[in-house]
Amino acid sequence: MAIQRLHTNQRMSQIVIHQNTVYLAGQVAADDDLVKGAAEQTRSTLTEIEKLLAEAGTDKTKILSVTIYLKDIDADFEAMNGVWDQWLPTGTAPARATVEAKLCEPEILVEMSVVAAL
């Protein structure tokens, strides 16, 4: 079975496709949105996820699971969920975990890792 890797560097691939499954690396908001709050970063992150899913040949209705990392779960959980709930079509909720984590850069409030079906 062939493994397809897109947007690859020495450290990671943004998209990995194997059989009928798409794996996205952890996604964060676009650089311009990192100065904004959790809701705006969530919106930007979801836009990035949609672009990558489309490039892989799938979409948000086929997300199987998502892990959401928040810098401060107490401060940002509600804001992130407000955007998430509006973005996700009814009846397509994936398996999900949301955890608090020290993220790679101090201005990043939200990161998401996604697994989807083709």
C-alpha positions, 0 to 999 in steps of 0.5 A, a space after each residue: 500500500 502506497 503512502 502519499 505525503 504532501 508538504 513534506 520537510 525533514 521533520 514532518 508532512 502536513 498531509 499523509 494519506 494511507 489507504 482511505 485515511 487522511 492524517 493532518 499534522 497539528 494545525 494552527 492559525 495563520 501567522 496574521 491571526 496569532 495576535 488574536 484571541 482563541 475564537 479568531 485562532 480557532 476560525 483561522 485553524 479550521 480554515 487551514 484544516 479545510 484547505 488541507 482536507 480539500 487538497 487531500 480529496 476530502 472535507 470536514 464532514 468526513 473527519 473521524 477524530 480530532 485532538 484539540 490542544 489549548 494553551 489555557 483550557 479554562 480561558 479558551 475552551 468556551 471561545 473555541 467551542 463556539 467557533 467549532 460548533 458553528 463550523 461543524 455540520 450537524 450530524 458529523 461530529 467526530 471523536 474528539 479530545 480537548 487537552 491543555 498543552 504547552 504549545 510550541 510558541 507562546 502566541 499559539 492558543 489553539 492547535 488541532 490534529 485531524 484524521 479523516 476518511 477519503 
